[in-house]
C-alpha cells in the first residue's frame, strides 16, 4: 500500500485523483442535502419518503444505462483529459440549477439537476478507470484503482457528512463552489490521447450503440462473469443507499444526524475494504477473495435485518445522534453496517481492476462503459422494483432480505470467474495490450 500511496505525488495521477475526489464529494453533498431536505422537511409520509429516495436513485443512475455506450466510444476515440475538462465545465451549470432547487425547496428542479449530474458522471466514469492503464505501469494499476476507490468513498463520506449536517442554504452555495474548484483541478490532468488505430467514429444511436457495445463485451466469458458480479453488487448497493434515510427515520426512529452516520459508516467501510484487498492481493489482480467477501457481506446484512426487526418501538420524538449511539443495540447495528461495507469494498475493487487490465488499452473505456450499462440497468431495476414493493406495504427493513439474497448470486458469479481464470493459468490477467 505504501508504494500505491506514492502515486499521490505523481503528476500523472494526482490531478485525476483530486478531480474525481471532488466529483464524488459534490455528487454526494448535493444528493444528501436534497434527500435530507425532502425526507425531513418537505415530506412527512414514510411511503412517499422511501419512494422518493428510490426514484431519486433511479434518476441518477438512468443516464448510465442510456448514454454509457456513447461515453465509452467518446473516451476511447478522443483525448480523455479534454473530456474531463468539458464535463467539469458542465458541472458548474448543473450545480447552479441544483442550488436554486434547494434554496426554493423545488423538488422538480432538484431532480432535474440530479439527473443532469447522472449524465455528467456517465461521461466522467469511464475515464477515471480507463485513463489509469495509460498513465500507470501495469503493476501500479491495482494500487491506483484501489486509491481511486478509497478516495471515491472517502469523498462520499465527506460529502455525506457535510450534506447531512450543514443548513441547506449553505449546501446550495457549496456545490457551486466545489464545481468551480473541480474545473480548475481538471485542467492539470495530463493528456491521454487515443491509442493508435482506435476508430474515432461515434455511433450516436443510443439503443443500437448500447446493444452493440454490450454484445461485443459480454460474449467474452470472463468479462461477462466480472460484469455480472459487479452488477449484482451495485444492485444491492443501490437498494441500501436509497433506503438508508427512510430506514433510519421509520425503522430506527432516528433523526438525520443518525442517517448521516449510517451513510458515513458505509463509506468508511468501502474505503477500508478497498485498501485491505490491495494488501491481500499484493498488487496482483485476482478474484480469489471475491466469493468469500460476498458471503460475508450477506451475513452482515442478515444480522442488520435482525436488528431492524427487533428494534424497540418508539412513538416519541426522533432519536438524536447521542441518544441513538447510547442504546444497547446501536453498536451491533453500526458494526453490521461497517462489515457490509468493508466486505463490499473487498469484493468490487479487484473486479474493476480486472476490467481495465484484461483488454487492450484501446478498448478500456468501452469495456468500462459496457460494464456501466449493465450495472446501471441492474441498479435501475433494483430501485424501481423496491419502490414498487414498498408501495404494497412491505417495510423498508424487509428490503434488506433482497440485498442478502443478492450476496449469494454475487458469490457464485465471482467464484465462477475465479475458477475460469484459474483454469486458464491466469492468462486472463496477462493479455492487456492485445
Legacy VTK file of the C-alpha trace (Angstrom):
# vtk DataFile Version 3.0
C-alpha trace
ASCII
DATASET POLYDATA
POINTS 434 float
0.000 0.000 0.000
2.886 2.312 0.749
4.042 2.062 -2.864
0.492 2.842 -4.015
0.319 5.967 -1.864
3.448 7.219 -3.598
1.289 7.644 -6.704
-0.311 10.645 -4.993
2.962 12.504 -5.504
2.939 11.829 -9.254
1.755 14.400 -11.781
0.365 11.547 -13.876
-2.022 10.503 -11.062
-2.672 13.292 -8.535
-4.752 15.707 -10.705
-7.077 12.885 -11.778
-7.357 11.651 -8.187
-8.243 15.119 -6.870
-10.713 15.776 -9.699
-12.574 12.510 -9.181
-12.486 13.086 -5.395
-14.163 16.473 -5.815
-16.634 14.954 -8.271
-17.719 12.252 -5.797
-17.781 14.783 -2.951
-20.037 17.177 -4.855
-22.377 14.419 -6.067
-22.944 13.275 -2.505
-23.046 16.722 -0.975
-25.886 17.606 -3.326
-27.696 14.255 -3.099
-27.514 14.108 0.685
-28.618 17.712 1.156
-31.536 17.078 -1.214
-32.576 13.767 0.363
-32.407 15.118 3.917
-34.366 18.217 2.906
-37.122 16.178 1.263
-37.217 13.376 3.864
-37.138 15.505 6.997
-38.647 18.844 5.926
-40.796 18.560 2.773
-42.482 15.126 3.017
-43.992 13.570 6.129
-45.184 10.179 4.874
-42.981 7.043 5.169
-44.119 5.510 1.857
-43.585 8.772 -0.074
-40.191 9.287 1.538
-38.985 5.787 0.674
-40.362 6.013 -2.861
-38.782 9.442 -3.401
-35.372 8.108 -2.360
-35.729 5.161 -4.723
-36.882 7.396 -7.597
-34.035 9.843 -6.985
-31.522 7.000 -7.082
-33.073 5.693 -10.284
-32.928 9.109 -11.962
-29.240 9.474 -11.155
-28.466 6.001 -12.472
-30.642 6.125 -15.622
-28.142 8.137 -17.759
-25.518 5.418 -17.203
-27.910 2.970 -18.834
-28.812 5.293 -21.721
-25.532 7.035 -22.543
-22.650 4.781 -21.467
-22.170 3.416 -24.984
-21.671 6.922 -26.370
-19.419 7.915 -23.454
-17.247 4.832 -23.912
-16.771 5.449 -27.631
-16.004 9.106 -26.954
-13.423 8.297 -24.257
-11.615 5.713 -26.387
-11.624 7.894 -29.516
-10.715 11.278 -28.022
-8.234 12.713 -25.545
-9.624 11.688 -22.158
-8.124 14.731 -20.423
-10.010 17.023 -22.803
-13.277 15.264 -21.990
-12.571 15.697 -18.276
-12.355 19.446 -18.770
-15.593 19.560 -20.772
-17.655 17.625 -18.242
-16.257 19.616 -15.318
-17.309 22.830 -17.072
-20.825 21.420 -17.473
-20.929 20.579 -13.766
-20.830 24.269 -12.870
-24.111 24.970 -14.690
-25.771 21.804 -13.385
-24.954 22.650 -9.784
-26.279 26.180 -10.264
-29.686 24.679 -11.148
-29.484 22.293 -8.204
-28.621 25.141 -5.851
-31.694 27.085 -6.947
-33.835 23.976 -6.362
-32.511 23.583 -2.816
-32.996 27.257 -1.950
-36.580 27.311 -3.282
-37.472 23.796 -1.994
-38.329 22.982 -5.602
-38.342 19.189 -5.907
-38.561 19.052 -9.749
-35.541 21.388 -10.088
-33.532 19.277 -7.650
-34.430 16.069 -9.501
-33.572 17.673 -12.851
-30.133 18.633 -11.523
-29.683 15.134 -10.101
-30.470 13.595 -13.497
-28.041 16.005 -15.185
-25.343 15.029 -12.685
-26.006 11.449 -13.674
-25.321 12.432 -17.295
-22.161 14.227 -16.164
-20.939 11.172 -14.247
-21.784 8.884 -17.161
-19.191 10.665 -19.284
-16.679 11.048 -16.464
-16.970 7.491 -15.103
-15.269 5.501 -17.893
-12.414 7.996 -17.983
-11.358 7.722 -14.346
-10.766 3.984 -14.781
-9.706 3.836 -18.433
-7.077 6.536 -18.020
-5.204 4.569 -15.342
-3.623 1.973 -17.673
-2.380 4.843 -19.859
-0.748 6.807 -17.047
0.326 3.965 -14.735
2.587 0.953 -15.145
0.857 -2.416 -15.163
1.959 -3.262 -11.622
0.579 0.098 -10.445
-2.936 -0.325 -11.849
-4.435 -2.326 -8.946
-2.937 0.100 -6.435
-4.154 3.076 -8.454
-7.625 1.554 -8.763
-7.681 0.933 -5.014
-6.680 4.533 -4.320
-9.376 5.812 -6.687
-11.992 3.628 -4.968
-10.780 4.560 -1.484
-10.681 8.233 -2.490
-14.137 7.990 -4.007
-15.637 6.569 -0.844
-13.676 8.987 1.310
-15.237 11.751 -0.777
-18.655 10.124 -0.450
-18.129 10.047 3.319
-17.144 13.702 3.477
-19.911 14.801 1.111
-22.447 12.761 3.069
-21.400 14.238 6.415
-21.325 17.801 5.131
-24.579 17.456 3.182
-26.351 15.887 6.133
-25.230 18.350 8.795
-24.955 21.827 7.275
-28.007 24.021 6.548
-29.450 23.525 3.078
-28.715 27.139 2.113
-25.002 26.691 2.743
-25.071 23.398 0.836
-26.577 25.214 -2.163
-23.654 27.645 -2.298
-21.080 24.971 -1.612
-21.993 22.692 -4.549
-21.332 25.539 -6.994
-18.000 26.418 -5.354
-16.807 22.792 -5.422
-17.772 22.516 -9.104
-15.589 25.538 -9.845
-12.631 24.029 -7.969
-13.108 20.724 -9.807
-12.847 22.532 -13.125
-9.513 24.023 -12.043
-8.025 20.676 -10.964
-9.274 19.035 -14.150
-7.119 21.427 -16.129
-3.984 19.686 -14.794
-4.896 16.111 -15.820
-2.133 15.024 -18.262
-3.094 14.308 -21.883
-4.420 10.816 -22.565
-4.805 10.592 -26.354
-6.486 7.610 -28.022
-4.375 4.574 -28.762
-3.039 4.328 -32.347
-5.528 2.663 -34.655
-8.558 3.463 -32.495
-11.675 4.097 -34.552
-12.687 7.735 -33.817
-16.215 7.323 -35.198
-19.082 7.517 -32.697
-22.430 5.812 -33.148
-24.896 8.232 -31.546
-27.858 5.871 -31.977
-28.235 5.111 -28.271
-30.063 1.782 -28.466
-28.022 0.354 -31.334
-24.728 1.517 -29.845
-25.597 0.120 -26.432
-26.629 -3.276 -27.783
-23.551 -3.462 -29.987
-21.197 -2.465 -27.157
-22.657 -4.835 -24.582
-22.759 -7.699 -27.082
-19.129 -7.150 -28.085
-18.064 -7.255 -24.443
-20.368 -9.807 -22.851
-19.613 -12.590 -25.329
-16.189 -12.916 -23.654
-16.906 -15.335 -20.773
-14.563 -13.852 -18.169
-15.759 -10.293 -18.861
-19.355 -11.489 -18.727
-18.791 -13.028 -15.288
-16.938 -9.976 -13.940
-19.601 -7.551 -15.170
-22.447 -9.675 -13.851
-20.784 -9.938 -10.439
-20.247 -6.163 -10.284
-23.829 -5.543 -11.452
-25.367 -7.679 -8.720
-23.192 -5.880 -6.174
-24.310 -2.443 -7.358
-27.926 -3.584 -7.425
-27.516 -4.409 -3.743
-25.683 -1.147 -3.079
-28.383 0.901 -4.811
-31.058 -0.578 -2.571
-29.038 0.051 0.575
-28.051 3.609 -0.316
-31.583 4.560 -1.371
-33.162 3.185 1.805
-30.735 4.390 4.484
-32.507 7.713 5.287
-36.053 6.228 5.433
-34.668 3.156 7.238
-33.175 5.385 9.925
-36.263 7.558 10.256
-39.012 4.945 10.100
-37.379 1.764 11.464
-34.796 3.093 13.939
-36.854 6.248 14.669
-33.803 8.496 14.498
-33.042 11.923 13.062
-30.991 12.999 10.057
-27.742 13.082 12.043
-28.107 9.325 12.534
-28.923 8.901 8.838
-25.692 10.751 8.086
-23.886 8.421 10.491
-25.197 5.360 8.618
-24.105 6.685 5.236
-20.738 7.710 6.690
-20.031 4.301 8.211
-20.876 2.690 4.876
-18.470 4.974 3.018
-15.674 4.397 5.554
-16.138 0.640 5.276
-15.887 0.536 1.485
-12.747 2.687 1.635
-11.219 0.306 4.192
-12.120 -2.712 2.082
-10.564 -1.078 -0.993
-7.256 -0.681 0.833
-7.288 -4.085 2.560
-7.851 -6.064 -0.624
-4.830 -4.428 -2.251
-2.696 -5.640 0.653
-4.134 -9.162 0.493
-3.603 -9.435 -3.247
-0.118 -7.858 -3.008
-0.798 -5.787 -6.120
-1.856 -8.806 -8.199
-5.255 -8.606 -9.890
-7.213 -11.610 -8.656
-10.828 -12.516 -7.894
-9.978 -15.258 -5.419
-11.194 -13.315 -2.359
-14.396 -12.055 -4.001
-16.705 -15.051 -3.283
-15.912 -15.035 0.437
-16.296 -11.246 0.575
-19.774 -11.512 -0.975
-20.868 -14.151 1.536
-19.532 -12.116 4.457
-21.427 -9.099 3.151
-24.643 -11.129 3.024
-24.125 -12.393 6.580
-23.783 -8.864 7.927
-26.913 -7.771 6.021
-28.877 -10.641 7.615
-27.702 -9.575 11.067
-28.700 -5.980 10.293
-32.163 -7.261 9.332
-32.381 -8.999 12.706
-31.561 -5.718 14.444
-34.246 -3.896 12.475
-36.931 -6.451 13.280
-36.044 -6.471 16.993
-35.641 -2.721 17.408
-37.876 -1.344 20.208
-40.867 0.707 19.065
-40.564 4.418 19.790
-43.617 6.637 19.334
-41.910 9.741 20.696
-39.531 12.237 19.149
-36.864 11.051 16.720
-33.677 9.935 18.446
-30.727 12.274 18.118
-27.137 11.159 17.476
-26.020 10.777 21.100
-29.230 9.110 22.255
-29.040 6.608 19.416
-25.420 5.541 19.932
-26.084 5.127 23.674
-28.756 2.482 23.027
-27.837 -1.145 23.843
-28.105 -2.490 20.284
-26.688 0.523 18.421
-23.126 -0.846 18.426
-24.309 -4.023 16.739
-26.114 -2.053 14.049
-23.042 0.089 13.348
-20.784 -2.976 13.264
-23.126 -4.627 10.766
-23.016 -1.554 8.529
-19.235 -1.460 8.690
-18.977 -5.187 7.943
-21.268 -4.911 4.919
-19.217 -2.043 3.517
-15.742 -3.500 4.145
-16.740 -6.766 2.508
-18.286 -4.829 -0.387
-15.069 -2.888 -0.995
-13.032 -6.090 -0.932
-15.420 -7.628 -3.424
-15.669 -4.941 -6.079
-12.204 -3.324 -6.314
-10.364 -6.333 -7.850
-13.171 -6.761 -10.368
-12.797 -3.171 -11.599
-9.037 -3.659 -11.871
-9.749 -6.858 -13.773
-11.861 -4.997 -16.350
-9.125 -2.438 -17.061
-6.215 -4.902 -17.300
-7.659 -7.771 -19.340
-8.425 -5.830 -22.517
-6.237 -3.717 -24.766
-5.809 -0.063 -23.821
-7.680 0.927 -26.975
-10.802 -0.830 -25.635
-10.594 0.001 -21.928
-13.149 2.827 -21.849
-15.595 0.815 -23.976
-15.267 -2.119 -21.583
-15.908 0.134 -18.579
-18.843 1.700 -20.444
-20.343 -1.727 -21.203
-19.968 -2.548 -17.537
-21.708 0.721 -16.640
-24.648 -0.083 -18.924
-25.230 -3.465 -17.329
-24.544 -2.113 -13.824
-26.942 0.781 -14.229
-29.619 -1.493 -15.686
-29.323 -3.687 -12.599
-29.422 -0.658 -10.296
-32.420 0.975 -12.002
-34.276 -2.330 -11.963
-33.424 -2.852 -8.283
-34.503 0.576 -7.046
-37.652 0.612 -9.197
-38.598 -2.866 -8.006
-38.042 -1.839 -4.408
-40.041 1.382 -4.899
-42.929 -0.721 -6.210
-42.626 -3.259 -3.423
-42.654 -0.517 -0.780
-45.921 0.861 -2.146
-47.559 -2.532 -1.494
-46.925 -2.200 2.234
-43.604 -4.024 2.560
-41.383 -2.263 5.112
-38.027 -0.695 4.381
-36.423 -3.193 6.753
-37.769 -6.137 4.764
-35.911 -4.939 1.661
-32.685 -5.955 3.423
-33.590 -9.573 2.702
-33.421 -8.809 -1.020
-29.891 -7.485 -0.521
-28.879 -10.571 1.453
-30.201 -12.882 -1.274
-28.185 -10.955 -3.863
-24.993 -11.793 -1.979
-25.417 -15.456 -2.842
-25.631 -14.633 -6.539
-22.597 -12.331 -6.279
-20.556 -15.037 -4.558
-21.496 -17.697 -7.118
-20.665 -15.458 -10.080
-17.346 -14.364 -8.573
-16.432 -17.982 -7.813
-17.084 -18.930 -11.439
-14.874 -16.037 -12.581
-12.047 -17.106 -10.283
-12.241 -20.735 -11.417
-12.343 -19.707 -15.085
-9.190 -17.624 -14.685
-7.534 -20.369 -12.663
-8.187 -22.894 -15.442
-6.559 -20.557 -17.935
-3.449 -20.386 -15.722
-4.102 -16.693 -15.135
-3.810 -15.947 -18.854
-6.782 -13.645 -18.497
-4.715 -11.365 -16.265
-1.763 -11.216 -18.639
-3.159 -10.259 -22.023
-3.502 -6.476 -21.639
-2.298 -4.728 -24.739
-3.732 -7.262 -27.198
LINES 1 435
434 0 1 2 3 4 5 6 7 8 9 10 11 12 13 14 15 16 17 18 19 20 21 22 23 24 25 26 27 28 29 30 31 32 33 34 35 36 37 38 39 40 41 42 43 44 45 46 47 48 49 50 51 52 53 54 55 56 57 58 59 60 61 62 63 64 65 66 67 68 69 70 71 72 73 74 75 76 77 78 79 80 81 82 83 84 85 86 87 88 89 90 91 92 93 94 95 96 97 98 99 100 101 102 103 104 105 106 107 108 109 110 111 112 113 114 115 116 117 118 119 120 121 122 123 124 125 126 127 128 129 130 131 132 133 134 135 136 137 138 139 140 141 142 143 144 145 146 147 148 149 150 151 152 153 154 155 156 157 158 159 160 161 162 163 164 165 166 167 168 169 170 171 172 173 174 175 176 177 178 179 180 181 182 183 184 185 186 187 188 189 190 191 192 193 194 195 196 197 198 199 200 201 202 203 204 205 206 207 208 209 210 211 212 213 214 215 216 217 218 219 220 221 222 223 224 225 226 227 228 229 230 231 232 233 234 235 236 237 238 239 240 241 242 243 244 245 246 247 248 249 250 251 252 253 254 255 256 257 258 259 260 261 262 263 264 265 266 267 268 269 270 271 272 273 274 275 276 277 278 279 280 281 282 283 284 285 286 287 288 289 290 291 292 293 294 295 296 297 298 299 300 301 302 303 304 305 306 307 308 309 310 311 312 313 314 315 316 317 318 319 320 321 322 323 324 325 326 327 328 329 330 331 332 333 334 335 336 337 338 339 340 341 342 343 344 345 346 347 348 349 350 351 352 353 354 355 356 357 358 359 360 361 362 363 364 365 366 367 368 369 370 371 372 373 374 375 376 377 378 379 380 381 382 383 384 385 386 387 388 389 390 391 392 393 394 395 396 397 398 399 400 401 402 403 404 405 406 407 408 409 410 411 412 413 414 415 416 417 418 419 420 421 422 423 424 425 426 427 428 429 430 431 432 433
